[in-house]
Amino acid sequence: MRPAHAGRIPFQTRPFIQPSPVSSMLTYAILFLVIAIVAGILGFGGIAGTAAMVAKVLFVIFLVLFLAAFIRGRRV
């Protein structure tokens, strides 16, 4: 009789997959957008404006990296 875990890769030896910089950039942009919305609802205009500006900048950086990766991937 084989053990139940036979043929499986132990958790410690599984390869770690790191998220790409493009996806983490979009995650941070969405995070700052949510912070801006919550701060705006609560009446913190300065914090909301700053967070919205940071979200816009991160989103533009995301778009540039995404397009560069898309174009580079097409040529390979």
N, CA, C and O atoms as CSV, one atom per row, in Angstrom:
chain,resi,resn,atom,element,x,y,z
A,1,MET,N,N,0.835,-1.184,0.000
A,1,MET,CA,C,0.000,0.000,0.000
A,1,MET,C,C,0.883,1.251,0.000
A,1,MET,O,O,1.814,1.364,0.797
A,2,ARG,N,N,0.581,2.180,-0.895
A,2,ARG,CA,C,1.368,3.416,-0.999
A,2,ARG,C,C,0.844,4.454,-0.017
A,2,ARG,O,O,-0.350,4.502,0.279
A,3,PRO,N,N,1.759,5.288,0.487
A,3,PRO,CA,C,1.293,6.395,1.335
A,3,PRO,C,C,0.461,7.377,0.518
A,3,PRO,O,O,0.597,7.452,-0.703
A,4,ALA,N,N,-0.386,8.117,1.189
A,4,ALA,CA,C,-1.292,9.060,0.522
A,4,ALA,C,C,-0.534,10.178,-0.184
A,4,ALA,O,O,-1.034,10.741,-1.158
A,5,HIS,N,N,0.652,10.504,0.288
A,5,HIS,CA,C,1.410,11.625,-0.283
A,5,HIS,C,C,2.405,11.177,-1.345
A,5,HIS,O,O,3.223,11.983,-1.789
A,6,ALA,N,N,2.360,9.942,-1.756
A,6,ALA,CA,C,3.310,9.443,-2.749
A,6,ALA,C,C,3.072,10.128,-4.092
A,6,ALA,O,O,1.937,10.227,-4.557
A,7,GLY,N,N,4.149,10.597,-4.705
A,7,GLY,CA,C,4.062,11.237,-6.006
A,7,GLY,C,C,3.826,12.732,-5.941
A,7,GLY,O,O,3.909,13.411,-6.965
A,8,ARG,N,N,3.538,13.252,-4.788
A,8,ARG,CA,C,3.323,14.698,-4.644
A,8,ARG,C,C,4.631,15.382,-4.288
A,8,ARG,O,O,5.503,14.791,-3.650
A,9,ILE,N,N,4.755,16.608,-4.699
A,9,ILE,CA,C,5.928,17.411,-4.346
A,9,ILE,C,C,5.675,18.028,-2.979
A,9,ILE,O,O,4.640,18.661,-2.773
A,10,PRO,N,N,6.598,17.857,-2.048
A,10,PRO,CA,C,6.392,18.492,-0.739
A,10,PRO,C,C,6.289,20.003,-0.858
A,10,PRO,O,O,6.881,20.597,-1.759
A,11,PHE,N,N,5.552,20.620,0.033
A,11,PHE,CA,C,5.303,22.060,-0.032
A,11,PHE,C,C,6.599,22.856,-0.020
A,11,PHE,O,O,6.689,23.875,-0.706
A,12,GLN,N,N,7.593,22.434,0.723
A,12,GLN,CA,C,8.823,23.196,0.864
A,12,GLN,C,C,9.640,23.206,-0.422
A,12,GLN,O,O,10.437,24.124,-0.618
A,13,THR,N,N,9.479,22.231,-1.300
A,13,THR,CA,C,10.301,22.158,-2.496
A,13,THR,C,C,9.595,22.697,-3.735
A,13,THR,O,O,10.172,22.676,-4.822
A,14,ARG,N,N,8.370,23.175,-3.599
A,14,ARG,CA,C,7.678,23.738,-4.754
A,14,ARG,C,C,8.340,25.046,-5.161
A,14,ARG,O,O,8.763,25.819,-4.302
A,15,PRO,N,N,8.432,25.298,-6.450
A,15,PRO,CA,C,9.063,26.556,-6.880
A,15,PRO,C,C,8.203,27.759,-6.516
A,15,PRO,O,O,6.976,27.711,-6.596
A,16,PHE,N,N,8.859,28.823,-6.120
A,16,PHE,CA,C,8.165,30.059,-5.762
A,16,PHE,C,C,8.022,30.918,-7.000
A,16,PHE,O,O,9.016,31.263,-7.639
A,17,ILE,N,N,6.801,31.265,-7.342
A,17,ILE,CA,C,6.544,32.087,-8.519
A,17,ILE,C,C,6.351,33.527,-8.060
A,17,ILE,O,O,5.414,33.835,-7.324
A,18,GLN,N,N,7.240,34.396,-8.499
A,18,GLN,CA,C,7.155,35.794,-8.120
A,18,GLN,C,C,6.233,36.532,-9.077
A,18,GLN,O,O,6.250,36.274,-10.280
A,19,PRO,N,N,5.423,37.455,-8.547
A,19,PRO,CA,C,4.585,38.243,-9.445
A,19,PRO,C,C,5.438,39.173,-10.294
A,19,PRO,O,O,6.507,39.608,-9.865
A,20,SER,N,N,4.972,39.472,-11.485
A,20,SER,CA,C,5.726,40.356,-12.351
A,20,SER,C,C,5.612,41.793,-11.866
A,20,SER,O,O,4.647,42.132,-11.182
A,21,PRO,N,N,6.583,42.652,-12.206
A,21,PRO,CA,C,6.500,44.050,-11.791
A,21,PRO,C,C,5.269,44.749,-12.347
A,21,PRO,O,O,4.759,45.689,-11.738
A,22,VAL,N,N,4.791,44.296,-13.499
A,22,VAL,CA,C,3.636,44.932,-14.111
A,22,VAL,C,C,2.390,44.687,-13.263
A,22,VAL,O,O,1.615,45.612,-13.021
A,23,SER,N,N,2.193,43.449,-12.812
A,23,SER,CA,C,0.996,43.161,-12.027
A,23,SER,C,C,1.064,43.811,-10.649
A,23,SER,O,O,0.039,44.257,-10.134
A,24,SER,N,N,2.252,43.874,-10.039
A,24,SER,CA,C,2.341,44.520,-8.734
A,24,SER,C,C,2.154,46.033,-8.867
A,24,SER,O,O,1.644,46.671,-7.945
A,25,MET,N,N,2.555,46.611,-9.987
A,25,MET,CA,C,2.347,48.039,-10.212
A,25,MET,C,C,0.861,48.340,-10.298
A,25,MET,O,O,0.398,49.341,-9.750
A,26,LEU,N,N,0.114,47.491,-10.975
A,26,LEU,CA,C,-1.330,47.673,-11.071
A,26,LEU,C,C,-1.977,47.487,-9.705
A,26,LEU,O,O,-2.930,48.191,-9.374
A,27,THR,N,N,-1.475,46.554,-8.914
A,27,THR,CA,C,-2.003,46.340,-7.565
A,27,THR,C,C,-1.819,47.579,-6.712
A,27,THR,O,O,-2.738,47.978,-5.996
A,28,TYR,N,N,-0.642,48.196,-6.776
A,28,TYR,CA,C,-0.410,49.414,-6.005
A,28,TYR,C,C,-1.258,50.578,-6.513
A,28,TYR,O,O,-1.725,51.396,-5.721
A,29,ALA,N,N,-1.458,50.655,-7.813
A,29,ALA,CA,C,-2.307,51.720,-8.355
A,29,ALA,C,C,-3.738,51.575,-7.850
A,29,ALA,O,O,-4.366,52.562,-7.467
A,30,ILE,N,N,-4.249,50.364,-7.848
A,30,ILE,CA,C,-5.605,50.125,-7.343
A,30,ILE,C,C,-5.674,50.411,-5.847
A,30,ILE,O,O,-6.659,50.972,-5.366
A,31,LEU,N,N,-4.636,50.029,-5.112
A,31,LEU,CA,C,-4.603,50.297,-3.672
A,31,LEU,C,C,-4.670,51.792,-3.385
A,31,LEU,O,O,-5.444,52.225,-2.530
A,32,PHE,N,N,-3.864,52.586,-4.092
A,32,PHE,CA,C,-3.891,54.033,-3.871
A,32,PHE,C,C,-5.201,54.651,-4.330
A,32,PHE,O,O,-5.649,55.645,-3.758
A,33,LEU,N,N,-5.823,54.077,-5.357
A,33,LEU,CA,C,-7.133,54.557,-5.784
A,33,LEU,C,C,-8.177,54.322,-4.695
A,33,LEU,O,O,-9.005,55.192,-4.426
A,34,VAL,N,N,-8.136,53.162,-4.077
A,34,VAL,CA,C,-9.072,52.866,-2.981
A,34,VAL,C,C,-8.811,53.799,-1.799
A,34,VAL,O,O,-9.754,54.292,-1.180
A,35,ILE,N,N,-7.545,54.041,-1.484
A,35,ILE,CA,C,-7.215,54.970,-0.398
A,35,ILE,C,C,-7.749,56.357,-0.713
A,35,ILE,O,O,-8.282,57.034,0.166
A,36,ALA,N,N,-7.607,56.788,-1.978
A,36,ALA,CA,C,-8.109,58.108,-2.372
A,36,ALA,C,C,-9.625,58.182,-2.244
A,36,ALA,O,O,-10.156,59.193,-1.786
A,37,ILE,N,N,-10.317,57.141,-2.636
A,37,ILE,CA,C,-11.780,57.139,-2.540
A,37,ILE,C,C,-12.226,57.176,-1.092
A,37,ILE,O,O,-13.121,57.944,-0.740
A,38,VAL,N,N,-11.619,56.361,-0.248
A,38,VAL,CA,C,-11.996,56.333,1.170
A,38,VAL,C,C,-11.668,57.662,1.834
A,38,VAL,O,O,-12.477,58.177,2.607
A,39,ALA,N,N,-10.505,58.223,1.552
A,39,ALA,CA,C,-10.128,59.511,2.137
A,39,ALA,C,C,-11.068,60.610,1.650
A,39,ALA,O,O,-11.415,61.507,2.419
A,40,GLY,N,N,-11.483,60.554,0.385
A,40,GLY,CA,C,-12.418,61.543,-0.131
A,40,GLY,C,C,-13.777,61.449,0.533
A,40,GLY,O,O,-14.398,62.469,0.832
A,41,ILE,N,N,-14.241,60.238,0.763
A,41,ILE,CA,C,-15.534,60.043,1.442
A,41,ILE,C,C,-15.465,60.565,2.872
A,41,ILE,O,O,-16.426,61.154,3.366
A,42,LEU,N,N,-14.345,60.353,3.532
A,42,LEU,CA,C,-14.200,60.791,4.920
A,42,LEU,C,C,-13.859,62.272,5.052
A,42,LEU,O,O,-13.812,62.797,6.165
A,43,GLY,N,N,-13.622,62.948,3.936
A,43,GLY,CA,C,-13.397,64.384,3.978
A,43,GLY,C,C,-11.950,64.818,4.061
A,43,GLY,O,O,-11.674,65.989,4.322
A,44,PHE,N,N,-11.035,63.919,3.850
A,44,PHE,CA,C,-9.620,64.269,3.863
A,44,PHE,C,C,-9.186,64.609,2.438
A,44,PHE,O,O,-8.646,63.761,1.727
A,45,GLY,N,N,-9.423,65.838,2.033
A,45,GLY,CA,C,-9.189,66.241,0.648
A,45,GLY,C,C,-7.737,66.197,0.233
A,45,GLY,O,O,-7.424,65.781,-0.882
A,46,GLY,N,N,-6.841,66.621,1.113
A,46,GLY,CA,C,-5.413,66.628,0.773
A,46,GLY,C,C,-4.865,65.232,0.577
A,46,GLY,O,O,-4.129,64.967,-0.373
A,47,ILE,N,N,-5.226,64.349,1.476
A,47,ILE,CA,C,-4.771,62.959,1.369
A,47,ILE,C,C,-5.392,62.301,0.146
A,47,ILE,O,O,-4.730,61.536,-0.555
A,48,ALA,N,N,-6.661,62.595,-0.112
A,48,ALA,CA,C,-7.346,62.010,-1.272
A,48,ALA,C,C,-6.704,62.481,-2.575
A,48,ALA,O,O,-6.513,61.690,-3.499
A,49,GLY,N,N,-6.376,63.748,-2.644
A,49,GLY,CA,C,-5.747,64.276,-3.861
A,49,GLY,C,C,-4.372,63.685,-4.093
A,49,GLY,O,O,-4.012,63.345,-5.220
A,50,THR,N,N,-3.604,63.564,-3.019
A,50,THR,CA,C,-2.264,62.995,-3.137
A,50,THR,C,C,-2.325,61.526,-3.531
A,50,THR,O,O,-1.569,61.080,-4.394
A,51,ALA,N,N,-3.219,60.778,-2.904
A,51,ALA,CA,C,-3.346,59.357,-3.228
A,51,ALA,C,C,-3.839,59.167,-4.660
A,51,ALA,O,O,-3.407,58.242,-5.348
A,52,ALA,N,N,-4.739,60.038,-5.110
A,52,ALA,CA,C,-5.224,59.948,-6.489
A,52,ALA,C,C,-4.101,60.253,-7.476
A,52,ALA,O,O,-4.006,59.616,-8.525
A,53,MET,N,N,-3.257,61.218,-7.147
A,53,MET,CA,C,-2.135,61.549,-8.024
A,53,MET,C,C,-1.143,60.387,-8.093
A,53,MET,O,O,-0.649,60.054,-9.170
A,54,VAL,N,N,-0.855,59.779,-6.957
A,54,VAL,CA,C,0.049,58.629,-6.935
A,54,VAL,C,C,-0.552,57.476,-7.738
A,54,VAL,O,O,0.163,56.789,-8.468
A,55,ALA,N,N,-1.861,57.262,-7.606
A,55,ALA,CA,C,-2.522,56.203,-8.370
A,55,ALA,C,C,-2.422,56.460,-9.873
A,55,ALA,O,O,-2.208,55.530,-10.651
A,56,LYS,N,N,-2.577,57.713,-10.280
A,56,LYS,CA,C,-2.461,58.044,-11.702
A,56,LYS,C,C,-1.049,57.777,-12.217
A,56,LYS,O,O,-0.869,57.205,-13.292
A,57,VAL,N,N,-0.060,58.191,-11.451
A,57,VAL,CA,C,1.338,57.985,-11.859
A,57,VAL,C,C,1.653,56.498,-11.962
A,57,VAL,O,O,2.268,56.054,-12.931
A,58,LEU,N,N,1.227,55.723,-10.954
A,58,LEU,CA,C,1.488,54.286,-10.990
A,58,LEU,C,C,0.758,53.614,-12.141
A,58,LEU,O,O,1.280,52.670,-12.734
A,59,PHE,N,N,-0.436,54.084,-12.466
A,59,PHE,CA,C,-1.170,53.505,-13.579
A,59,PHE,C,C,-0.487,53.802,-14.910
A,59,PHE,O,O,-0.449,52.947,-15.795
A,60,VAL,N,N,0.050,55.004,-15.054
A,60,VAL,CA,C,0.778,55.342,-16.282
A,60,VAL,C,C,2.045,54.493,-16.396
A,60,VAL,O,O,2.374,54.016,-17.482
A,61,ILE,N,N,2.749,54.306,-15.292
A,61,ILE,CA,C,3.933,53.444,-15.311
A,61,ILE,C,C,3.531,52.017,-15.666
A,61,ILE,O,O,4.221,51.346,-16.433
A,62,PHE,N,N,2.406,51.553,-15.104
A,62,PHE,CA,C,1.897,50.222,-15.452
A,62,PHE,C,C,1.633,50.107,-16.948
A,62,PHE,O,O,2.011,49.115,-17.572
A,63,LEU,N,N,0.984,51.119,-17.528
A,63,LEU,CA,C,0.686,51.075,-18.960
A,63,LEU,C,C,1.953,51.025,-19.801
A,63,LEU,O,O,2.025,50.281,-20.779
A,64,VAL,N,N,2.946,51.810,-19.423
A,64,VAL,CA,C,4.209,51.822,-20.166
A,64,VAL,C,C,4.892,50.458,-20.083
A,64,VAL,O,O,5.352,49.931,-21.095
A,65,LEU,N,N,4.958,49.886,-18.878
A,65,LEU,CA,C,5.587,48.569,-18.727
A,65,LEU,C,C,4.796,47.485,-19.444
A,65,LEU,O,O,5.380,46.580,-20.039
A,66,PHE,N,N,3.463,47.571,-19.390
A,66,PHE,CA,C,2.631,46.581,-20.059
A,66,PHE,C,C,2.834,46.632,-21.572
A,66,PHE,O,O,2.995,45.598,-22.219
A,67,LEU,N,N,2.824,47.834,-22.123
A,67,LEU,CA,C,3.010,47.960,-23.566
A,67,LEU,C,C,4.410,47.514,-23.990
A,67,LEU,O,O,4.572,46.880,-25.032
A,68,ALA,N,N,5.413,47.843,-23.186
A,68,ALA,CA,C,6.774,47.405,-23.507
A,68,ALA,C,C,6.872,45.881,-23.474
A,68,ALA,O,O,7.503,45.282,-24.346
A,69,ALA,N,N,6.251,45.249,-22.476
A,69,ALA,CA,C,6.279,43.786,-22.394
A,69,ALA,C,C,5.484,43.169,-23.541
A,69,ALA,O,O,5.878,42.135,-24.080
A,70,PHE,N,N,4.389,43.784,-23.914
A,70,PHE,CA,C,3.561,43.275,-25.016
A,70,PHE,C,C,4.310,43.353,-26.348
A,70,PHE,O,O,4.307,42.399,-27.126
A,71,ILE,N,N,4.937,44.472,-26.596
A,71,ILE,CA,C,5.680,44.648,-27.846
A,71,ILE,C,C,6.892,43.739,-27.875
A,71,ILE,O,O,7.189,43.127,-28.901
A,72,ARG,N,N,7.590,43.648,-26.761
A,72,ARG,CA,C,8.771,42.790,-26.685
A,72,ARG,C,C,8.383,41.333,-26.841
A,72,ARG,O,O,9.115,40.566,-27.466
A,73,GLY,N,N,7.256,40.936,-26.288
A,73,GLY,CA,C,6.807,39.557,-26.413
A,73,GLY,C,C,6.392,39.212,-27.824
A,73,GLY,O,O,6.524,38.060,-28.238
A,74,ARG,N,N,5.900,40.168,-28.566
A,74,ARG,CA,C,5.492,39.915,-29.947
A,74,ARG,C,C,6.680,39.663,-30.858
A,74,ARG,O,O,6.568,38.911,-31.826
A,75,ARG,N,N,7.812,40.278,-30.565
A,75,ARG,CA,C,8.994,40.161,-31.426
A,75,ARG,C,C,9.768,38.898,-31.174
A,75,ARG,O,O,10.535,38.470,-32.037
A,76,VAL,N,N,9.599,38.291,-30.036
A,76,VAL,CA,C,10.387,37.099,-29.702
A,76,VAL,C,C,9.814,35.869,-30.325
A,76,VAL,O,O,10.354,34.777,-30.146
